[in-house]
Amino acid sequence: MYSVLFEPAKLGQLTLKNRLIMTAMSTGFANPRGIVTERMLEYYATRAAGGVALVTVEEAYIHPLLPHIRNALGIYSDNLIPGLTALATRIHKEGSLASIQLGIYFRQTLNGFPRFAASAQAPDCINPCLELTKEEIKYIVELFVSAACRAKSAGFDAIEIHACHGCLISEFLSPYWNKRADEYGGSRNGRFRFALEILQRIRETLGADYPVIYRISGSEFHPEGFTEEDAIALSQELEKNGVTAINISGGLGHINHISIPPSDIPRGLLVPIAATVKSHVKVPVIVGNSMTPELASKVIREGKADFIGLGRPLIADPDLPNKLAENRVAEIRRCIRCNQGCFGALRQPERNGISCLYNPEAGREYEKPIKQAPKKKRVVVIGGGPAGCEAARVASLRGHKVTLLEKEELLGGQFNLASAAPGKKEFAMLVEFYSRELERLGVEIRLGTEATAEVLRELQGDVYIVATGSIPVLPCIPGVDLPHVSTAHDVLSGAVEVREDPVVVIGGGAVGLETADFLADRKLEISVVEMLDAVGRDLIPGTGVRESLLARLEKKGVRILTGCRAMVIEADSVVVSDRPLIGGGKEMRVPARRVVIAAGARPALCVPPDTSKKCECYYVGDCACPGNAMNAIHHAFDVARLI
């Protein structure tokens, strides 16, 4: 069913070996001046070797003072050409063609540079923004031209102009941002002028044949924004002016998150728009945005687009194209759209660039982290949650004989609970991947088996990896032991059926909010009580996950009380105080026939392995330090790769 994806196709003067294109996604792997690093080289080389036809390198900034993220890639100076040449060469060596995305932001500047914009009256301009003059617009056009020349000199087979997601070009295109009264505003002719002038000048400089792709919004999905009709009109004008291909994306940058949709956004949302655009132009159309192999095949087979764009799926599994071509579909590590390791990492400088929730090698390819162990050992993994599964996977890849013990009757641990929450059904794909992969690697899996002293003595392990996870914390609140009080764990697992309302959820972190979302689908009256000044603080802001969840809770009428401490649980209410440190102050009763506790977790204990016989023992994931799934999986990876 996937053969249609591996038919060659033309993109301008280029012949692509298949229909799969890696789309641009920032990594944070360049050095502070935007220079290509060894880490970046190996990251892109790995994706090229994975079988994709065209690798589009992340957005490169065209002005030395305007990186859009920390450690962004630069293309603002001829001094950067040697590194860019090395990058294009490395991609070619691995069998892929190479493109690079060019773009510029102003409202998101990091270095204190004045915040210029298409319009000073743009809705979200800060301090305020300065409206670009016509002379400044011409200057920026020439910055694009110079950058395009550098890309060609460096050996890139094509360039892509970034004209969506809230960048400067999209500001001009969108009526939401563009309030100008001159020839660069108003009608479509005015709003399109800047984007077309960039294309025209690149064509004048580089000629008619050098491939130039435009990435545009098919729609900004906002009542005041760029529409599907705008996308059709812009695509037709770009075609008249010599564009090689149109890459359809969507969304309005930071205001909604269609551009990098989390797991609650329907897959294939942009396909109908891409199909409509394709029906109005003759140049190739690219569409991505949460594509699965099955959906991608359907899109190409039905002629709704010419190429499929893959971003996060290639972060999760760079070998996805090869696995499809070789009919190894079951081995694919599918993106679950959690946005934690990829887009979320760009919001967390301490992450030092992007990775993936359950592909810890992403961004570490230059380390070659998984190697055959010099001495093969018997490894016993205790716990079959995500951390335990990852430890077993890596230990097996290193050549060890691995046995995994899980006291429940299925693998997955708390990810089975996570996938029960609304909008997170795709999280079950992580469990499915580990189940298949551990079986393929020959890991002995003993389900329904507790790690008793007797079982551990029988196994005689050389190495024990304890990954028993965490269990819910019950806070010291009078009444917490009443029969109508349950934990979020019990509610999401189905161990406790909640039918009566009103319901009070104590704890407004991710687990508490997802439990409230889960219960609100049953048309129950829900209140969330949180001590902090905001809920969802453990969810990375700006990734769409927190924003979508809070929007759903508001729509469902969930009441959220922040800065409040639960003081007493009574038979029909919870007494809360507006003094969250130790109580006191103003108190009120929140009606509650059912109370759900979501107040954090503590390490789960197990029988410690007998280490008297010179065996090694390691604790990984939540049983070492409760946190999030990404930290647990990466911790397990780091431990197992050194055994």
N, C-alpha and C positions, 0 to 999 in steps of 0.2 A: 504493500500500500504506500510505501515511501519512495518508490522508484521515480515518481514525477519530480521529486525534490532534487534529483541528481542528473537531470537533463541539462546540458550546457545551454547558455543563453547569452545574448549580446547585451552589453550595456555601453552604448556608444561604440567606440572603436575597440572596446575590450570584449573578450570572450571569457565569460565566467564558467568555470567547470561544473558548477551546480547552482541551485537557486538560493543558497544560504549565505547571508551577509552578516558579519558581526557589526552591530551598530555601536556608535560611539557612547562610551560611558566612562566618566572620569574615575581615575584610580588613586590620585594622590601619591604616585610613585616617582615623580620627577624630583630633582633637587630644588632647593629654595629659589633658584633663578630660572627654573623651567627647563633645565637640561636633562636629556634622556639619561637614565641610570641603568645599571645591569639588571636591577629588579624589574624595570619596565620592559627591557628587551626580552627577558625570559617569559614574562607574563604574556606578551603578545605573540611571541614565537610559539608558545604552548598552544594558544588558540588557533594559530595558523596551521600547526601540525595536526590539530584535531579534525581538519578536513573542510573547514569553511572556505568558500570561494574567494571572498573579499573581506579583509580585516579593515574596519574603519577605526583608526586610532582616535582616542578621545579628543575632545575639544581642546585646541591649542590657542592660547591667548595671543593677540596680535599687537598689544601695546605693553611695554615693559612694566607699567605700574598697575595693570588691570588683570591680575589673575583672579579667577572666579572662585577658586578653592585654594587651600594651602597645598603647596607642592604640585600645582597644576603644570601641565606641559606648555612650554612656550614656543612661539614661532615668530617672535617680534624682531629678531636680529639675525644677520648672516652668521654671527658667531655660533648660533644654534644648529646650523646646517650639518656639521659633522655628526652630531648625535642623532639628528633626524635621518641622515643617510644610513647610519648604522641600524636604525630601527626599521626602515623600509627594506634594507638588504636582508635583515634577519627574518622578516616576514616572508620575503620572496624565497629565501633558502628553504623554508618549511612548506613551500608549495602553494602559497596564497598570494593573491594580488593585495596591494596596500593602498588605502585611502586615508586621508586625515581630515578631521573636522576643524573648521576655522570659525571662531566666534568672538563676541565681545559683550561684556556686561558692564553696567555702570552703577545701577542701584545697589548691587551686591558687592561693591569694592571692599577689599580687605585692608588696604594700606592707607586709609584716610584720604584718598584721592576724592575730589569733589564729585558728588553724585549727579552726573548728567543724565538726562532722560529725553525721550521723544517730546514730552510735554512737562512743564512745571506743574501742571494741574492734574497729573496722573494720580489715581486714587491712593496709592501707597507711597508716594514720594515722601522722603524724610528730610527735614532740616532746612529748607526744602530742597528738591532737586532743581538743577539748572537746566533750562531748555536749551538743547543744542541749536546753535546758529547754523545757517546754511553753509558758512565757511567751514565750520567744524564737521558738518556732515560730509562735505567733500574730502576733508582730511581723513575721516574714518574710511570712506570708500577706498582711498589710496592705501590705507593700512591693510585692507583686505587684499588688494591687488599685490602688494609687496609680499604678503604672507603666501598668497597663491604661487607666486614665482619661486619662493623658497621651497615650498612643498614639491613643486615640479623638479627643481634643481636637486633636491634630496632623493629623488627617485620614486616618489609616490605616484601611483598610476592614476589617481583621481583625487579630487578634493570634494568635501561636503561643506556647504555653508549652513551654519546653525541659525535657523530663523523661527524658532518656537521656544516654548517653555519659559517665557519671560525674559529672554535675552534682548539686547538692544534692537535687533532687526524686528523681532516679534512685537516690540513696543510700537514701532511705527506701523506695523501691519494691523494691529488690533485697535478697534474703536474704544475698547476698555481703557487703554493707556493713551492713545493718540488723540489729543484735544487741540492739535495745532490748527492755526487759522491760515497758514500759508500753503504753498503748493505741495508740501509734504504731509498734509493732513486733509481731513474732510472726507471726500469721496474715495472710492477704491483707487482711482487713478493717483490720488495724492498719497494715500496710505501705502500703496505698493511701490511708489517711486524710489525710495531708498534701496529696497531689495533689488529692484530691476537695475538701478544704476551700478550696483556692485557687480552684478552679472555682466552687464554690458562692458564695463571697464576690464573685467577679467578676460572676456572674450577678445577685446581689442588688443590686449597684451599677450595672451597665451595662444590665441588663434581659435579657430572654430572646432578643432577636434579634441582638445584636451578635456577629459571628462569632468564635468562640474555637476554635482548632485545638490539639490536643495532639500533640506529637512524642514518641513513646515507642519503646522497644526492642521489636521483635518477639521478640527473644531476645538475651541477652547472650553466648550461645555459650560458657558456662562452667558446669562441673558444679555450682557453688554459686550460680549467678546467677539472674537473672530469666529465666523460660522462656516458650516459646510459649503454654503454658496460662495463665501469668500475664498475658500480653498480651491474650489473649481475655477473661479475667475483668476486667481493668482497663478494656478498651475498652467492655465492657457496662456497667460502673459509670459510666464517663465519659458514656456515652450517656444513662443514666438521669438524670444531673445536668446535662444540657443542652449537652454538647460539640457543636460544629458538624461537626468532621471529625477523623479520626485519621490522623496521618502516621507511617508505620512506618519506623523505622531499626533499628539493631542494634549489638551489640558492647558491650564493657565498658570504654569509655574508653581509658585508657593501657595496659590489660593486654592487650587485643587490638585489632585495627584494622579490624574489620568496618564501623565507622562511616565511615571514609574508606579503603576497601580499596585496597591497591596492586595492581599488575597480575597478581599470582599468585593472587588471590582470584577464584573464579568469578563471572561477571556474573549478575545476577538471583537472587542467593542469598536475598534477602528476599521474592521474589515469592510462593513457596508460603505463607509465613507471612502475608503481606498478604491473600492469597486466603482463607485460613482465617479471619482476623479479619473480613474482609468478609462471610463467610457467617454470622457471628454478630451483626452489627450492621446498622442501616439507614442510619447516617450515612455520608457519603463516606469512602473510604479512599485515602490518597496513599501511593505507594511510589516510591522512587528507588534510590540505591545502585548506581552503575555502569551506568546504563541507556544502551543504544545506541538509535538511532531504530527499528531493526528490532525489538528486544526490547520497546521501549515500545509500539509498535503492536500487537504480539502480546498484551501484557498487557491493553490496553484492549479489543481485539477479543474476547478470551476472557473478559472480565468479571472479571478477577482483581484489579482496582483501578479506581478512578474517575478518578484523576489521577496523572500522572507527575511526580516530583520530579527536577529537574535542578540540580546544584550545579557540580561541576568541569566538566561539558560546556559550561556557559555562561561559565565563565572562559576556557576554550580558544577558544570561538567563540560570542560573544553573539548572532550572527545565525543560530544554528542553527534556531530555529523558522521564521523567514522563508525560509531556504534549503530547508527541508523543504516548506513550503507552496508554494513556487515551483518545486519539483522541481529544485533545484540541489544535490542530495545530494552530488555529486562535489566540490563546493566546501567542504564542511564540514571544518573542522579538528577532528579527533576527539581527545578526551581519551585519552591513553595511560596514565593512572593512575600516572605516575611519582612524584607527590606532592612534586616538587621546588619548583616555583614557587608552589604554593598552600599546602597544609598545611605543607610544609617551611619556607617563608619565615617562618611564624609562630614557628618555632623558632630563627630566625636574625635577631636584631634589626637587624643591618646591612643586611638586605634592605629595610627600610622599608616593610613591607606586602607583600601577596601579588601574584603575577603568574602567568605560565604559562611553562613550558619553551620552547614555540615560538609563543607569542602575546605578544611583548614589549609590545604596546599595552595589555594587561590591567593596570589600575591606573594607566595613563598617558593615559587617554582625555581628560582635561582639557587635556593638552598639544597635542592634535590633531597628533601627531608626523609623519604622512605627508602631505605636501603636494606639489603639482605643482612641479617644479623650474623656475625662471625661464629656464634655458638647458638645452636638451636636449643630452645628450652620448652618446658611444659608450663604453659601460662593458664591460670585459672582466673576468669573474670567473674566477679560476684555482682550481679545486677544487670538487667537487660534493658535499661533505659537508654536514652541517646548516648550518654557518656560511656556506658558499658559496651554498647554496640560498636562505638567508634574505637574503643580500646581493643576490642576483639578483632575488628577489621584490620587495624594497622599491625597488630601483633602477628596476625596470620600472614599478611603481606610480607612481613620480615622473615617469614619462614618458620615461625614457632608453631608448636602444636597447641591449639587453643580449645579450652572448654569454657562455655558460658553457662552460669547458673542463674535462673530467674524463678523466683517463688510464685509468680503469677502464671497464668496459662497462656500468656502472649507477651511478645516483646513490645517495647515502646515506652514503658513507664509513663511519665506525666504527659508525654506527647499524645497519648490516647485521650487524655482529658482535654488538652489544648485543642484538639481537632473537633471536640464536641461543641465548642463555642461557635456562635454565629459568625459566618464569614471566614472560618478557619478550617474548613473541611479538607483543604489541600495539605494541611499539616500531616495528615495521615500518610502522604506520599513519602515522608521521611522514614516512617516506620516500615512501609512496604519496601523501600530501598534496602534498608539494613537487613530485613528478613531475607530478601533474595540474595543479597551480596554475601552475607555470612554463610548461607547454605552453599553458594557457588564456591566460596573459598575453603569449604570443608571444615568450618568451625563446628565443633560438637555443641549443640544447644540442648540444654536440659531444662525444659519448662516445668512449672509446678514443682520445682526442687528448691528447697531452702538450704542455705549454706550452713548446715549444722557442723559441729566439730567432727562428727562421724563421716559426713560426706567429704569434708576437706581432707581428713586423714586418708580416705580411700583414693583421692585424686593425686596426692603426693606431688603438688605443684612445686616447680622451681621458683615461680613468680606468681604472686597473687595481686590482682588489681581489684580493689574494692570500689564499686560504683553503685552503692545502694540508695543513692538519691536522698531525698528529704521528706519529712512529714510535716503536716500543718502544725503551727503553733496555736495553742489556746491561750489567749491573754488572761491575765488575772482580773477578771471582771466578775463581780458578784452576779450569780445567776447563769454563768456560762455552762453550768452542768444541767440546766433545765432540759426537759425532753424535747422542747421545740427548737433547740439550738443545734445546728449542724455545721460542718465545715464545707467550704467551697469544693474541696476534693470529693466529698461524699455526694454533693449535689451534681457535679459535672460527670461523675462516674456512673450515676444512676442508682447508687446505693441508697440514696434518700430521695423520695419523690415529693416535690413541693407542689401542693395544690392550693393551699389556703393563702390568703393575703389579708392584710398587707405584710410585706417582707422587708426586713432591714438587713442590709449587707454591711458588716463592720469591716472596713478596709477598702480604700479606693485606689489600690494599685492595679496592675494589669489583671491579676486574677479576680479581684473583687469586681472590677468593671465588666470583665467578660462573663462572670457569673450573673451579674445584674442583667446583662444583655441576653443571656441564655434564658433567664427566668421571665424577662419582659416579653419574650416571644409567646409566653403562655397567657398573656393578657393579665398578668398580676400587677398589683400596685407595689412598686419597688422604691426604696430609699437607700442611698449609699451614704455612710458616715465615714469621714476621713479626717484624721488629725491635722494633716498638712494643709497648706493654703491652696493646693490644687490637686486634682486627682490625676492618676496616670503618669506620675513623675518617673516611673521606671520604664515607660515607653519613650522611645527616642522621638523628640519632636521634629516635625518637618518631613517625616517619611511617609505620611499618609495614614499610618496605622492608628496612631493616637487620634488624629483628626477625624478619621472615619468612624472610629468607635464612639467618640464623644458625640458626633452628629447623630449616630443611630440612637444613642441613649436619650438624647434630647427629643428626637422624633417620637420615641416610644413613651415619652413622659416620665422617665426615671428622674426622681428627685435626688439631687446631690447636695450634701451638707459638708462643706469644707471648714477647716479650723475648729472641728468639733471632736470631743472625746466621749466615747461611750462609757458611762459611769456605772450603770446598773442595768441588768437585763431582767425585766419583770415578765409576768405571765402573758401580758398583752401589749407590752411596749418596751422601748429602750430609752432610758434616761440619758440625755447627752448634755454636755457642758460646752459653752463657747470659750472656755479656758483650757486648751488642749494639753497643757504641760502637766498639771496635777489635778485639774478640775476646779470647782468653785465657780464663781461668776454666775452668769445667767444659765439656768437649766431649763430644758423642755423635754416633754415626752413625745417620742416618735412612735406611733402605733405599730405593733408588730405581733402577728400571730406566728410568724416564723422568723428566726434569726439565723443568718449565715455568716460564719466567721471566715475572713480572708485576711488574716493579720500576719502573714509571713510564714516562714518555714524554718525548721532546724534539721541538722543532719540525722539521717536514719541510722540506727546502730545495728550491727550484726555480730555474729560470733567472730572474734578476731582469729585469723589464721595462726596456726602454730609456727612461729618463726624460729624455733629452737634448732631446726635442722638446716640452718644456713640458707633459707629461702628469702626472697625479696618480697616486700609488701608495699603497695602504693595505694593511696586513696585519691580518687579523682571525682570531679564534678561536685554535685550538691552535698555529697556526704563529707567532702573536704571543706567546702565553703558554699552555702546556698547562694545561688545567683540566677543568671539566665541560661537558657539552653546553649547559646553560642559559647559562653565562657566554659560551660561544662564539657562540650564536645571538643573544643580546642585544647582544654587542659588534658583531656584523655588522649588526644592525638599526640601532644608533646611528651607525655609520659611513655606511651607505647612505642614511639619511634626511637626511643633510647634504650629499650630493653634488649 
